[in-house]
Amino acid sequence: MKATGNAHRILATPRQLAAPSASPTSTTTDASVSLTLPVPPSINHQYATVNGRRLLSSTGRTYKAQVGQLVWLALVNSPHRAVLLSQFQFACLALSIRFYFTSALRRDVDGGLKIAQDALCEGLGVNDNRIVETHLYKHVDKANPRIEVSLKMTSPS
């Protein structure tokens, strides 16, 4: 099959996603979950154009699957799992993400927000429209790039 124009142009190529070099940590209560996750792929690697349509790239799908597994591992032994997941279905939620990049200038703080939010919420089985408050922070940690996410119940705005 011959590609014509940009109809079959792939903008993102798969790449290996690295887990944070320190052991992943998680904390759950009956009103919040906090996790250490890998840094999301850059916006240029999150999506691909196939037949003129923007789709989540294989790198983006891999990231979301990895986060889903980490969320499951965090919840599997939590005594708060049932209450937390039940309350998250109907509560207003506040999301906080601390990005730890290898360099201060290579990445925008908001470039990983949507995919990290989607991956976390999918892993929890929560509609991300429950999020009414978002906090983003940018730090540098050359030795241990990661994101630290926290999702908790909050009062309606």
KAZI-V406676 format. One record per helix or strand. SS is the DSSP state (2 for helix, 1 for strand). FROM is the first residue (numbers start at 1). TO is the last residue. If there is no record, write none. Layout:
{{SS | FROM | TO} {SS | FROM | TO}}
//
This chain:
{{1 | 26 | 28} {1 | 32 | 37} {2 | 43 | 46} {1 | 47 | 50} {1 | 53 | 56} {2 | 58 | 76} {2 | 81 | 88} {1 | 92 | 101} {2 | 113 | 124} {2 | 128 | 130} {1 | 131 | 140} {1 | 146 | 154}}
//
